Amino acid sequence: EEDGKKHFNYEKIVEQQNLSKKKKKQLMKKQELLEDDFQMDVADTRFQAIYTSHLFNVDPSDPSFRKTKAMEKVLEEKARRRAQEDVAQTETTGKRKRETEKQQEVDTAIKKPANPDLSLLIKSVKSKTKQFQAWKNKKSNR
């Protein structure tokens, strides 16, 4: 611990985190218990890829995974960001749905013929087409 630098032994920290309460108390009395006082800045932009890229996923089921306070912070931050993304995605989906509904309303308004003579002509053509199709089906069934 020269020049104000504090060195640590990661394996000892992890090992002592897994100790029982009784053993921790014993080490506290002897003042041999190492504390994990490492603070990770989860808002640091240099660590952005941990939260966004699939290449840096953290797998807690991996045998080499060690649950430390810093890793818990990272996992919590990742879960929080994922929840925010889900909320934002549902909001954009809702906006798109509303926009398509408005577009459909506009389309139906456009499809309505403004001229009553034109609508009568359309009805006439449709009915004659139905009659012709019925006559054709009747003739083919004989």
C-alpha positions in Angstrom: 0.0 0.0 0.0 2.7 2.4 -1.0 2.0 5.8 -2.5 -1.7 5.6 -1.5 -2.4 2.8 -3.9 -4.6 0.1 -2.5 -4.0 -3.4 -3.9 -6.5 -6.2 -3.4 -6.8 -10.0 -3.8 -10.0 -10.7 -5.7 -10.0 -14.4 -4.8 -9.9 -13.6 -1.1 -12.7 -11.1 -1.4 -14.9 -13.6 -3.2 -14.0 -16.3 -0.7 -14.8 -14.1 2.2 -18.2 -13.1 0.7 -19.2 -16.7 0.7 -18.3 -17.3 4.4 -21.0 -17.9 7.0 -22.0 -15.0 9.4 -20.2 -16.7 12.2 -16.9 -16.9 10.4 -17.2 -13.4 9.2 -17.6 -12.2 12.8 -14.5 -14.1 13.8 -12.5 -12.5 11.0 -14.0 -9.1 12.0 -12.6 -9.6 15.5 -9.2 -10.4 14.1 -9.6 -7.6 11.6 -8.6 -9.8 8.8 -11.9 -9.5 6.9 -11.3 -7.8 3.5 -14.1 -5.5 2.4 -15.1 -5.1 -1.2 -15.3 -1.3 -1.4 -15.0 -1.2 -5.2 -17.6 1.2 -6.5 -18.5 0.9 -10.2 -19.9 3.9 -12.0 -22.7 2.2 -14.0 -23.5 5.5 -15.8 -20.0 5.7 -17.3 -20.3 5.7 -21.1 -17.2 3.6 -21.5 -19.1 0.6 -20.2 -22.1 1.1 -22.6 -21.4 -2.1 -24.5 -22.0 -4.2 -21.3 -25.6 -3.1 -21.4 -26.3 -3.0 -25.2 -24.1 -5.7 -26.9 -24.8 -9.4 -26.8 -21.1 -10.0 -26.9 -20.7 -8.8 -23.3 -23.6 -10.6 -21.7 -23.0 -11.7 -18.1 -24.0 -15.3 -17.4 -24.6 -15.8 -13.6 -24.9 -19.6 -14.2 -21.3 -19.7 -15.5 -19.0 -21.5 -13.0 -16.4 -18.7 -13.1 -19.0 -16.0 -12.3 -18.4 -14.4 -9.0 -21.3 -12.4 -7.3 -19.8 -9.2 -6.0 -21.4 -5.9 -5.2 -20.1 -4.4 -8.5 -21.6 -7.3 -10.5 -24.9 -6.9 -8.7 -24.9 -3.3 -9.7 -24.2 -4.1 -13.3 -27.0 -6.7 -13.4 -29.5 -4.3 -11.8 -28.5 -1.5 -14.3 -28.9 -3.9 -17.2 -32.4 -5.0 -16.0 -33.4 -1.3 -15.4 -32.3 -0.4 -19.0 -34.1 -3.3 -20.5 -37.3 -2.3 -18.7 -36.9 1.2 -20.0 -36.4 -0.1 -23.6 -39.5 -2.2 -23.2 -41.6 0.8 -22.1 -40.3 2.9 -24.9 -40.9 0.1 -27.4 -44.5 -0.3 -26.3 -45.0 3.5 -26.5 -43.8 3.6 -30.1 -45.9 0.5 -31.0 -48.9 2.3 -29.6 -48.1 5.4 -31.6 -47.8 3.4 -34.8 -51.1 1.7 -34.1 -52.8 5.0 -33.6 -51.2 6.4 -36.8 -52.4 3.4 -38.9 -55.9 3.7 -37.4 -56.0 7.4 -38.4 -54.7 6.5 -41.9 -57.4 3.9 -42.3 -60.0 6.4 -41.3 -58.7 8.8 -43.9 -58.6 6.0 -46.5 -62.2 5.1 -45.8 -63.2 8.8 -46.1 -61.5 9.0 -49.4 -63.1 5.8 -50.7 -66.6 7.1 -50.2 -67.9 8.5 -53.5 -69.0 12.1 -53.3 -71.4 11.8 -56.2 -74.7 9.9 -55.6 -75.0 9.1 -59.3 -71.7 7.4 -59.2 -72.7 5.3 -56.1 -75.9 4.2 -57.9 -73.8 3.2 -61.0 -71.5 1.1 -58.7 -74.4 -0.6 -57.1 -75.9 -1.4 -60.5 -72.7 -2.9 -61.8 -72.2 -5.0 -58.7 -75.7 -6.4 -58.8 -75.5 -7.2 -62.5 -72.1 -8.9 -61.9 -73.7 -11.0 -59.1 -76.6 -12.0 -61.4 -74.2 -13.0 -64.1 -72.1 -15.1 -61.7 -75.2 -16.8 -60.4 -76.4 -17.5 -64.0 -72.9 -18.8 -64.9 -72.8 -21.2 -61.9 -76.3 -22.4 -62.6 -75.4 -23.1 -66.2 -72.2 -25.0 -65.3 -74.0 -27.2 -62.7 -76.3 -28.6 -65.3 
